[in-house]
Amino acid sequence: MNRYLVAVIDGTKARFLTLKPSELSGYESGPNLIEHEALLSSNSELQGQELWTSTKTGRNRGVAGQAHSYDDGRDNQMIQFERRFTQSIAAKIVNFIQAHQIQQLLMIAEPRILGLIREALTPILPRNIKTHELAKELCHLKPSELHEYLASKQLLPPHKRASV
């Protein structure tokens, strides 16, 4: 059986799951999607005033009540946070590939995050790994629900019940 790594990512969290085959085929149900680790973005805990010195979002009030718009660079800063987070995700994926002899990688994230992951992972990913991408937000699903969904899309082998 191929060894799969499923990386499910949103803007603040990455979950890493592998597909574990049943040890006694026919007597145990399987394969099962097992979650090994979750990685949290360092800026996910910081909100508003903790992350920025000013909670105003690009507005400077004049005396007559008129507002002057300016760019305080927060968008660029958020992109840098995301890039650092995706680089740590890419490093974690490579570690899992080496530790578990992974043959297929399935990355699931919203399109923007998927692009950043691809950018960080392409230079360091071993060439013999088959990769599949799914541009969808599924980080909230339990491992069994995620397995069922991915099997319905034919991205993972289906979970089979034990025949006793």
N, C-alpha and C positions, 0 to 999 in steps of 0.2 A: 504494500500500500504506500502511496505517496505520502510524504510528510508535509503537512500544511502548517503555515503560520498565518493567522488572521489578525491583522492590525486594524482596530476600529478606533477612529480618531474624530474628535470634534475640536473646537477652538481652545479648550482648556484641559482636555483629558485624552489619553491614549491607552487603550486596553490591548493586551497581547494574549491571544488564545491559540492553542494547538489542538489538532484533531487526534484523539487517542483511540486507536482501534480496540475492539473488545479482545480480551486475552483468550477467552474460550469461545470461539465462533460457534453459534448455534445455541449456546447456553447462556450467554450474556448479550444484552442489547448493546449496540454500538454502531459505528464509532461515535464517540462523545466529544463535544467541543469543551475544552477545559481552559479556564482563565488562569493565567500564571501571574500576571503583574499588571498594575495600572500605573501610568506616569502622569503626574499633574503638572501643569504649567506653573512656573514660579509666580507669574503675575495673576493667576486665577484667584488667589486669596486677596489680592489688593484691589480695592474698589475706590473710585472717586478721589477723595482727598488724600488717601494713602498712596495712590499711584501718581497723582499729579499735585503740584504745589497749589494750584488754583483749580477749583471745580467749575469755573466758568468755561464754556465751550466756544471760544473764539469770538466773544463779543466784548466790545469796550464801549461803555455808555458815555455819550457827550452830555453837555449841560442842558441842551434843549430836548433831551429825550431821544435824540437820534442815535442810532447805533452804527459803529464802524466795525466792519468785519475784518478779521485778520486770521492768518493761519499760524497757530501756535506749535505746529509740528507734531501734534498728537497722532495723526494718522501714520506718519513715518515711524514714530516710536512704537506704535502697535504692530506695524509690519516687522520691525526689528525683534520685538518680543516673540512674534509668531515664527520668525526665521530661526531664532535660538531654540525655540521649543521643537520645531521640526528637525533641526540638526540633532537634538538629543534623542528624538524618536528614531531617526535614521540609524544612529549608533546602536540603540537598543535592538532594532530589527536585525542588524548585522550580528550582534552578540547572540540573539536567539537562533539565527541561521546556523552559526557555528556550533552552538551548544546542543542543538536538537537535530542536526543534519537535515535541515529543511530543504525540500525540493520545490515547493510551490508557495508563493507569497500572495496573499489576498489583502489589498489595502482598501479600506472603506472610509471615506470622508467626504465632506462637501467639496465641490470643485476647486475652490480657491486653496484650501488646505492641501488637497490632493496634489495640486501643482507645486506647492512649496515642498511637500514631501518628496515628490519625484525629483525636483531640483537638488535636494540634499542627498538623496539616496543613490541616484544614478552613478556618480563617480566611485562609490564605495561598495556597491552591491556586487557579489560574485556573479560571474557571467552565466553560470549553469542554472540559475534560479529562474523558474517561470513565474512571471508576475501577472496578476490580474488586478484591475482597478474597478471600483464601484463608487460612482459619485452620488452618495446618499448619506444622510445623517442617521446612523443606526447605533450610536454609542449608548443609548438608553436601554437597549434590549438585553434581556438575560441571555446567557450562553445558549440555552436550549432553544429560545425563540430565534436567536441569531442563526443557529445551525439550521433550523427549519426553514427560515427565509432564504438562506444561501443555497440550501439543497433544492428549494423550489426554483431557483434561478440557475440550477445546474452548475454552481460554482464549488460545491462541496458534495461528497458522497452522502446519500441520505442516511438518517439514523434508522436502523432496523431493530425491531423488537426481538427479544429472545424467543426461540421456539422450544418450549418445554413440553 
